[in-house]
Amino acid sequence: MIETKGLRKSYPSGKRGHQVVDAVRGIDLDVRTREVFGFLGPNGAGKTTTLRMLATLIRPDGGEAVIAGADLLADPAQVRRRIGYVAQGGGTADAVTAREELVLQARMYGSGKAEAHRRTEDALAAFDLTEFADRPCATYSGGQRRRVDIALGVIHAPQVLFLDEPTVGLDPASRSQVWAEIKRLRTEGMTVVVTTHYLEEADALCDRVAIVDHGQVVAEGTPEALKREISGDVVLLGVAAGEIRPAAEALRDQADLHRLEQVEDGLRLYLHDGAAAIPQVLRVLDGAGIVPGTVQLQRPSLDDVFLARTGRSIEQS
Ligand SMILES: Nc1ncnc2c1ncn2[C@@H]1O[C@H](COP(=O)(O)OP(=O)(O)OP(=O)(O)O)[C@@H](O)[C@H]1O
């Protein structure tokens, strides 16, 4: 449904615009029909820039893309007809009601009056907005307003929907409601691309993710496959600052250990079977006269995938 090759974009920066920021540095993507595809990465990774290029809002400096059968560079108008786009923070006006916004949006996409009203009624029902459809948007909760934003993005029945950080700032209950709406759209046949910096969101919502950093894809696949690549468990040892290095030295030859990282407050050990390895790890440390303050066993997360590829954590980036 979406195929990109070498998509890139730089912005002028610095006081006189003499320097450049390479926001997106050659992105290849293959998003399949009817999947929820996530773009996961820290702030500034280039997620919004990529999404805005795909949504025809900014022109790429290089590369190519075909979206829903239309060529992004040669025929952006055709792409625009086949996609919906919901910006970060949405676009509803405070004083206008959801019903008015939806009718206006449908008219903008070429529906006649009766058709616009019919589509609006359908959208209000589908997104569970009917109850407050005639109140100004300013009176809605964050989650309700987000649902209106998404309804606006799909009023013209696009094949692909782009959502930029759809749940940022929402409480957990509203977040799950938005996830449910996105999953429903997928069931109805839509392909959805979301950007997020929430690991949990990528994990729970997306069929596949591209993890991006500094304008490049550093890993791509289903959340499960990406985590499996890390193979095994992570054991976190809380160790006093002065003992981190000797602890790392003592553990380096530990059987089953396939990666060891020194972090601010201890060590991260990547092991195939963490639970089985812990007693031996503690014995080795004991032999070196080190007693860890805490020991935690974790299944790998998408953050571990990011860490393995970039040496940093998404959450601390
Ligand atoms: N209009 C612009 N002019 C100059 N630099 C820009 C512009 N827009 C984005 N950038 C820079 O490009 C890089 C990528 O930004 P982008 O907004 O695409 O990242 P992001 O992953 O979406 O981050 P966030 O989640 O914070 O929005 C950042 O370094 C950003 O400062």
The ligand as an SDF file (V2000), in Angstrom:
LIG
                    3D

 31 33  0  0  0  0  0  0  0  0999 V2000
   10.7020   23.2900    9.7720 N   0  0  0  0  0  0  0  0  0  0  0  0
   11.8620   22.8590   10.3030 C   0  0  0  0  0  0  0  0  0  0  0  0
   12.9780   23.6170   10.2380 N   0  0  0  0  0  0  0  0  0  0  0  0
   14.1560   23.1710   10.7410 C   0  0  0  0  0  0  0  0  0  0  0  0
   14.3090   21.9810   11.3600 N   0  0  0  0  0  0  0  0  0  0  0  0
   13.2360   21.2020   11.4730 C   0  0  0  0  0  0  0  0  0  0  0  0
   11.9500   21.5920   10.9580 C   0  0  0  0  0  0  0  0  0  0  0  0
   11.0630   20.5980   11.2270 N   0  0  0  0  0  0  0  0  0  0  0  0
   11.7660   19.6250   11.8750 C   0  0  0  0  0  0  0  0  0  0  0  0
   13.0670   19.9840   12.0250 N   0  0  0  0  0  0  0  0  0  0  0  0
   14.1390   19.1880   12.6580 C   0  0  0  0  0  0  0  0  0  0  0  0
   14.1910   17.9400   11.9970 O   0  0  0  0  0  0  0  0  0  0  0  0
   14.4080   16.8790   12.9160 C   0  0  0  0  0  0  0  0  0  0  0  0
   13.2640   15.8670   12.8300 C   0  0  0  0  0  0  0  0  0  0  0  0
   12.0650   16.4810   13.3110 O   0  0  0  0  0  0  0  0  0  0  0  0
   10.6490   15.7430   13.3340 P   0  0  0  0  0  0  0  0  0  0  0  0
    9.6440   16.7070   13.8520 O   0  0  0  0  0  0  0  0  0  0  0  0
   10.4110   15.1200   12.0330 O   0  0  0  0  0  0  0  0  0  0  0  0
   10.9230   14.6090   14.3980 O   0  0  0  0  0  0  0  0  0  0  0  0
    9.9070   13.7080   15.2170 P   0  0  0  0  0  0  0  0  0  0  0  0
   10.5190   12.3630   15.2840 O   0  0  0  0  0  0  0  0  0  0  0  0
    8.5550   13.8120   14.6640 O   0  0  0  0  0  0  0  0  0  0  0  0
    9.9560   14.3550   16.6520 O   0  0  0  0  0  0  0  0  0  0  0  0
    8.7230   14.8360   17.5810 P   0  0  0  0  0  0  0  0  0  0  0  0
    8.1160   13.5950   18.1120 O   0  0  0  0  0  0  0  0  0  0  0  0
    9.4230   15.6280   18.6310 O   0  0  0  0  0  0  0  0  0  0  0  0
    7.8170   15.6510   16.7070 O   0  0  0  0  0  0  0  0  0  0  0  0
   14.5580   17.5250   14.2850 C   0  0  0  0  0  0  0  0  0  0  0  0
   15.9310   17.7190   14.5120 O   0  0  0  0  0  0  0  0  0  0  0  0
   13.8480   18.8580   14.1030 C   0  0  0  0  0  0  0  0  0  0  0  0
   14.3810   19.8300   14.9700 O   0  0  0  0  0  0  0  0  0  0  0  0
  1  2  1  0
  2  3  1  0
  2  7  2  0
  3  4  2  0
  4  5  1  0
  5  6  2  0
  6  7  1  0
  6 10  1  0
  7  8  1  0
  8  9  2  0
  9 10  1  0
 10 11  1  0
 11 12  1  0
 11 30  1  0
 12 13  1  0
 13 14  1  0
 13 28  1  0
 14 15  1  0
 15 16  1  0
 16 17  2  0
 16 18  1  0
 16 19  1  0
 19 20  1  0
 20 21  2  0
 20 22  1  0
 20 23  1  0
 23 24  1  0
 24 25  2  0
 24 26  1  0
 24 27  1  0
 28 29  1  0
 28 30  1  0
 30 31  1  0
M  END
$$$$
